[in-house]
Amino acid sequence: MPLLVTVALLNGAVNIINKMVNVVAKQSLGMANGTLINYLEGTLIALVLALGLGDRHLVDPGYLGSIPLVYYLGGFFGLVAMVLTIKGMERVPVAVSAVVILAGQLLAGFVMDAAAGRVGPKELAGLCLVGVGVWWNNRQSLAGAPAKEETTAPG
């Protein structure tokens, strides 16, 4: 169990660092180019790992064509998630975006588990606690934010 917790914490930290780097890339290069750089780098690293580990069948076009199309949706949804995260992270603090992303992931996981009949009252209570935490965090963030001054046009 300690290894699982450590890996989960490391995954969370790496994800936040990745998202912060992608926000900066988007600001410098634009959304499309910043996201493309991220995916090109990831593709090259994955290719080197696959070739280094002996999984050379992945470079065979016949093998790639035999992979069910549903498996390719991971890349599509990953891209959509990255774009949505980058758009959201440039407007809110990193901690707030992390909490909201976590809440979204938990809600999606809960819905999928509920559809499969694998949730009960404990899972629902946990999801509600996270929801209250997100609401409380948002409320505190808004309360601590400086009020915007309204300006009127000279007239």
C-alpha positions, 0 to 999 in steps of 0.5 A: 500500500505505501508504494501505491500511495507514493506512486499516486502522489508522484503522479499527482505532482508530475501532472501538475508540473506538466500542466504548469509547463504546458500553460507557459508553452501555450503563453509563449507559443500559442495553444496549438503549438504549445500542445503540439510540442508536448505531444511530439516530445511525449511521442518521441519518448514513448517511441524510444521506450517501446523500441528500447523495451523490444516492442518493435511490432508497434512500428509495423503499420499492419499491427497498428491497423489491427488495434481497435479504434477505441484504443486510440480514443485515449490520445484524443481524450488526453488532448481534450483534457490537456487543452481544457486544463491549459485554458483553465489553469491560466485563469486560476491558481494552480492549487485551485485548478488541481482541486477542481480537476481532481473533483472532475476526475472523481465525479467521472469515475463515480459515474462510470462506477455507478453505471457498472454497479460498483458504488455504494453509500461510502463512495457517495459520501466520499464524493460529497465530501470532495464536493463540499471541499471544492465548494469551500475552497472556491468560496474562500478563494473568492472571499480572499480575492481583491475586489475589482474596481469599477471604472466609468468612462469619462463623460 
